[in-house]
Amino acid sequence: MTATLSDTSAAEDALEATPCPMPQIAQLIGGKWKLIVLQILIFQGTHRFNELRRRVGDITQTMLTSQLRALEADGLVTRTVYAEVPPRVEYCATETARGLIPMFKAMHAWWRSVDSKT
């Protein structure tokens, strides 16, 4: 089935009539660190805290803890604590977070097109 011009206009009108979710999206994944943390956990898998801190780069322990807690509270990261001595804690992207894969790939493609023009 092929979309007609009137179908496209109706879809655009419906989209414009609904409130834009961008403020909520920015709240969930916005800021300097959340996208970096999510990208690592989504594409490189489960990490322990210090492994994640090394991969993220120039982030303080306090800031990483804060960002991980926020991502966990929003259902984008799971935190698993193992009853060992010393305790082992691992962080993993949830299925909801993995839903961001197409967005990450689109941003990557966009960046490549922008970067090639400079």
URJO-V829414 format. One record per residue. N is the residue number from 1. RES is the residue in three letters. SS is DSSP state (@ for helix, = for strand, . for the rest). PHI is phi as a letter, one per 40 degrees, with the letter a starting at -180 (999 if undefined). BURIAL is I if it has 16 or more other C-alpha atoms within 10 Angstrom, else O. Layout:
n = (N N)
res = (RES RES)
ss = (SS SS)
phi = (PHI PHI)
burial = (BURIAL BURIAL)
//
This chain:
n = (1 2 3 4 5 6 7 8 9 10 11 12 13 14 15 16 17 18 19 20 21 22 23 24 25 26 27 28 29 30 31 32 33 34 35 36 37 38 39 40 41 42 43 44 45 46 47 48 49 50 51 52 53 54 55 56 57 58 59 60 61 62 63 64 65 66 67 68 69 70 71 72 73 74 75 76 77 78 79 80 81 82 83 84 85 86 87 88 89 90 91 92 93 94 95 96 97 98 99 100 101 102 103 104 105 106 107 108 109 110 111 112 113 114 115 116 117 118)
res = (MET THR ALA THR LEU SER ASP THR SER ALA ALA GLU ASP ALA LEU GLU ALA THR PRO CYS PRO MET PRO GLN ILE ALA GLN LEU ILE GLY GLY LYS TRP LYS LEU ILE VAL LEU GLN ILE LEU ILE PHE GLN GLY THR HIS ARG PHE ASN GLU LEU ARG ARG ARG VAL GLY ASP ILE THR GLN THR MET LEU THR SER GLN LEU ARG ALA LEU GLU ALA ASP GLY LEU VAL THR ARG THR VAL TYR ALA GLU VAL PRO PRO ARG VAL GLU TYR CYS ALA THR GLU THR ALA ARG GLY LEU ILE PRO MET PHE LYS ALA MET HIS ALA TRP TRP ARG SER VAL ASP SER LYS THR)
ss = (. . . . @ @ @ @ @ @ @ @ @ @ @ @ @ . . . . @ @ @ @ @ @ @ @ . . . . @ @ @ @ @ @ @ @ @ @ @ . . = = @ @ @ @ @ @ @ @ . . . . @ @ @ @ @ @ @ @ @ @ @ @ @ . . . = = = = = = . . . . . = = = = = = . @ @ @ @ . . @ @ @ @ @ @ @ @ @ @ @ @ @ @ @ @ @ .)
phi = (999 b c c d c c c c c c c c c c c c c c c c d d c c c c c b c g c c d c c c c d c c c c b g c b c d c c c c c c c h c b c c c c c d c c c c c c c c c g b b b b b b b c b b c c b b b b a c c d c c c c c d d c c c c c c c c c c c c c c c c)
burial = (O O O O O O O O O O O O O O O O O O O O O O O O O O O I I O O O I I I O I I I I I I O O O I I O I O O I I O O I O O O O O O O I O O I I I I I I O O O I I I I O O O O O O O O O O I I I I I O O I I O I O O O I O O O O O O O O O O O O O O)
//
